[in-house]
Every structure is written in structure tokens, then in C-alpha cells.
């Protein structure tokens, strides 16, 4: 999870607004697009198990959303 969060944190162009650059495939245009006008809403990180001995956390499925302005 630290690696995933680090990836998102580096992509934020305005961190306090969670505004970021996303390159994605647009099915309507049949082309890749990069758009700065997106933000990442709050994300839930469901925890399945915590191994206190190894200080390891097992997360459940997480969905990351990106909303275009």
C-alpha cells in the first residue's frame, strides 16, 4: 500500500485538493488522454488482517476513483 500511495502522492499537482494528472484510455475518442482536471475522492482501505509481530497489514479490495471536472 505504501508503494501505491507513493505513486498517487507523486502524481498530485495540487496535493491538498488531490488534483492529479491521469493518463487513460478514452473509449469515446479511441485515444489516450492526459487531463490535469481530475481529482481523487476519498478512498476506503478495508483491512482484512493485521500481523502485529511482522507489522504487516493485509488489505481487501480497493477501488480508486478519478473524477474529471
C-alpha positions as CSV (number, residue, x, y, z in Angstrom):
1,X,0.0,0.0,0.0
2,X,2.9,2.3,0.7
3,X,4.1,1.9,-2.9
4,X,0.6,2.6,-4.3
5,X,0.1,5.7,-2.1
6,X,3.6,6.9,-3.1
7,X,2.6,6.7,-6.7
8,X,-0.5,8.8,-6.2
9,X,1.3,11.3,-4.0
10,X,3.9,11.9,-6.7
11,X,1.1,12.4,-9.3
12,X,-0.7,15.1,-7.3
13,X,-0.3,18.6,-8.9
14,X,-2.3,20.2,-6.1
15,X,-1.9,17.8,-3.1
16,X,-4.4,19.5,-0.7
17,X,-7.1,19.2,-3.4
18,X,-6.0,15.8,-4.5
19,X,-5.8,17.1,-8.1
20,X,-3.7,14.9,-10.3
21,X,-2.6,14.1,-13.8
22,X,-4.0,10.8,-15.1
23,X,-3.3,9.3,-18.5
24,X,-6.1,7.0,-19.5
25,X,-7.8,5.4,-22.5
26,X,-10.9,7.2,-23.7
27,X,-13.3,4.7,-25.4
28,X,-15.3,7.5,-27.0
29,X,-12.3,9.1,-28.6
30,X,-10.4,5.8,-29.1
31,X,-7.3,7.5,-27.9
32,X,-5.2,8.1,-24.8
33,X,-5.8,11.3,-22.9
34,X,-3.9,13.2,-20.2
35,X,-6.0,15.5,-18.1
36,X,-5.0,17.7,-15.2
37,X,-8.6,18.5,-14.3
38,X,-9.2,15.3,-12.2
39,X,-9.3,14.7,-8.5
40,X,-9.2,11.6,-6.4
41,X,-12.1,11.3,-3.9
42,X,-11.7,9.7,-0.5
43,X,-10.6,6.1,-0.8
44,X,-11.6,3.3,1.6
45,X,-8.8,0.9,2.6
46,X,-10.5,-2.2,4.1
47,X,-8.2,-4.1,6.4
48,X,-8.6,-7.9,6.5
49,X,-5.9,-8.7,8.9
50,X,-3.0,-7.2,10.9
51,X,0.0,-9.2,11.8
52,X,1.4,-7.3,14.8
53,X,4.5,-9.5,15.0
54,X,5.6,-8.7,11.4
55,X,3.9,-5.3,11.4
56,X,2.2,-6.4,8.2
57,X,-1.3,-5.4,7.1
58,X,-3.4,-7.4,4.6
59,X,-5.9,-5.1,2.8
60,X,-9.0,-6.1,1.0
61,X,-10.0,-5.0,-2.5
62,X,-9.8,-1.2,-3.0
63,X,-11.3,0.9,-5.8
64,X,-9.5,4.0,-6.8
65,X,-11.7,6.6,-8.4
66,X,-10.7,9.6,-10.5
67,X,-13.3,12.3,-11.3
68,X,-13.0,14.7,-14.2
69,X,-14.0,18.3,-13.7
